[in-house]
Amino acid sequence: MNVRNLELVFGPARAILRSGLIWMLAIATIVFMTVAVWPAFRGDTTIGDAMKNLPSGVVEAFGLQDFATPAGFLRANLYDFFIPLLIAGAAVGFVNSLASGEEDSGRLELILSQPATRQAIFLGRAIAVCAWVLLITVVTTLVQFGSDSMFDLQIGSDKLLATLALSFLLAFFTGALCLAVAGLWGRPAAVLGVGLFLALGGCIIAALFPLSDVLKPLAQLSPWNWAFDGDPLVNDTQPWRYLSLGLPGIALTALGVWAFGRRDIAAA
């Protein structure tokens, strides 16, 4: 890959440097501060007993099982909702900024005047988004392991890595869907609407639909269910869960690149 092609990735990556660092710092801080309170819960059975008095559906919906254990503590406070949702939100924001936002503002017309194909320009932005999401996930992983060691939260590293890998893949799938929308239509409202619906709506569907006998089968439609229904902090993760997010994500990204190269660019 020559320098010109690399700049198609590095240029967009630099453009979202500030927002990427803010997302990274915010998520890392949440992880550190959450794990820092673990010593107050370690070995405390009163909270676990209190959780047993809640309806079983509520306990499962909000990931409150075995709250006083390391896996239960991390599930309830970080990985049942907050960390996957925040990383997915970062992916949506990056796509909106680099693709649909620049098109809506008219800046993309100048970028398209460069001696590069439209598909290459859009693909460079997709790679930049994926790289930032991956970097945020890696930093989150390092902070998680460092905090666990500092505050003596003992949990299997393989289970934690699987959970963080699924969080990344969920964000990748969400960002890829936003890239497909940006490639097809290029409107910020559409990208934000679809991305936030998938992130928030998918989370709600996976958490609350199982509480209803009528809606329970529909919970299988949520990407959150594909990722976390197997409780990766406790159980081994089946390979199909990784593939169910990764392969459609690649296909959606390819769709966005293909569509962007074929449609007219909206004027500012």
GIKAGI-V808148 format. One line per field, one symbol per residue. phi: phi as a letter, one per 40 degrees, with the letter a starting at -180 (. if undefined). psi: psi as a letter, one per 30 degrees, with the letter a starting at -180 (. if undefined). burial: I if it has 9 or more other ideal C-beta (glycine too) atoms within 8 Angstrom, else O. Layout:
phi=???
psi=???
burial=???
This chain:
phi=.cccccccccdccccbdcccccdccccccccccccccddcbcgcccccccccccddcccccbgccfcccdcccccccbbcbccdccccccccccccccbccccccgcccccccccacccccccdcccccccccccccccdcccccccdccbfcbadccccccccccccccccccccccccccccbgbdcccccccccccccccccccbcccbcccdccccccdccccbccfccbbcccdcccccbccccccccccccccccbbccccc
psi=kleeeeffeeeeeefgeeeeeeeeeeeeeeeeeeffgefffkgjfeeeeeefflkeeeeeeghgkhefleeeeeeefeffdeeeeeeeeeeeeeeeefdeeeeeffffeeefflilleeeeeeeeeeeeeeeeeeeeeeeeeeeeeeeeeghjjkkeeeeeeeeeeeeeeeeeeeeeeeeeeeeegkeeeeeeeeeeeeeeeeeeeefeffkeefefffffkfeeeegfgiffelkkkefeeefeeeeeeeeeeeeeeeefflkkkl.
burial=OOOOIIOIIIIIIOOIOOIIOOIIOIIIOIIIOIIOOIOOIIOIOOIIOOIOOIOOOIIIIIIIIOIIOIIIIIIIOIIIIIIIIIIIIIIIIIIIIIIIIIIIOIOIIOIIOOOOOOIIIIIIIIIIIIIIIIIIIOIIIOIIIOIIOOIIIOIOOOIIIIIIIIIIIIIIIIIIIIIIIIIIOIIIOIIIOIIIIIIIIIIOIIIIIIIOOOIIOOIOOIIIIIIIOOOIIOOOIOOOIIOIIIOIIIIIIOIIIIIIIOOOIOOO
